[in-house]
Amino acid sequence: MLQSWLPIPPDSDFSIHNLPFGIFSDERPARAGLAIGDWVVDLAAAYALNMFPHYPEAGSAFRKPVLNELVALGRGFSDYVRNTVQTALCDSHSDLKQFSNHLLIPQKKVQMHMPLKVGNYTDFYSSEEHAFSVGQLFRPENPLFPNWKHLPVAYHGRASSIVVSGTPVPRPWGQIGQTSGIPAFKPTNALDYELELAFVIGKDSAIGRPVSIAEAEDYIFGMVLFNDWSARDIQRWEYQPLGPFTSKNFASGISPWVVTWEALQHFRVPAPPQEPEPLPYLVHQPRQNFDLCLSVSVKPHDGQEVLVCNNNASGIYWTIAQQIAHHTVTGCNLQTGDLLATGTISGKEISQKGCLLEATLNGTQPITLHNGVGRRFLEDHDEVIMHGFGQKGDIRVGFGELRGKVLPAVR
Ligand code: CA
């Protein structure tokens, strides 16, 4: 067990084993940091004290207001930075300790920013429980489409509206289908969250060159929590035949700290078996997911925060390696900073459903919050709070939180 001279709460998501990267600001401009316990390590300041002598180019990357340049230096670099800081946190004679007043900043005194300039975002549909129960709501005779067990279904999402935790989301207006056949134009009455994980792509691939499944994991820098805000009534009217569009492009939230690929390795578990076996370009062994506990809470205006979903990412049907191999099989290139999201992660039980569409059976069975308050979909001023962490023995690695509050529609 690694022991730091810095007091780190035992239940902290940001243990000495985690050390995720993020972008923060205080009275000085936004720059790169590592989270440890209740603190941020100011990497640019640590660089100025010559803590990272093997990478002279790191100074520029640490001073940028997004992590893309840092990520592009490769996992060898990010591992080196984390290992250097980890060692310094365990050495009571380190410069990090000696100059801690200067290098460690309380998290409560900083503002977190979008950690990445996201060029491209793709949303998969990789949880069988989610795809099956959503399919069952609308096509009870045929919940999974015939392609679902042969390829990881996805659509290309909108990168410009990905926002960091804490950014409020105004209730969107849109076209909503009516029984008359003439759509209404009004604020959505079926605003929903989707509990997802998103992988950050850590290096470019070449256009025209599919990434093989064997090398797919080399392209991952790390992971964040992801909330794919969705307007179900708008979605229902617009989604055929090309998939969701304005019902999902208004906002997606991410957690501010990017948990690195290396920190996730403690939590690898076998992925569920696949039947039928997919085509050879999607076959790999061992097929692994991550044992990560995920949760969603909803806090109404002036009300108590209530847990509405508790599940785990270990059961996802299509692995991240399969998602990458399929994404690039036609020659589509990946770019550093792209996000690939898993799609809503759900389990079988109602308490494990990663969106209200499933938990309320499309709004027909309200869930209950504190004091008997019901919810079919989200109301104005509801705040959605997502958490995620892995725990193996004494090793805990978490994402912190992903918050977003619904604001009333404006026009
Ligand atoms: Ca989604």
Boltz pocket constraint, residues with backbone or C-beta under 6 A from the ligand:
constraints:
  - pocket:
      binder: B
      contacts: [[A, 123], [A, 124], [A, 194], [A, 196], [A, 228], [A, 343], [A, 344]]
      max_distance: 6.0
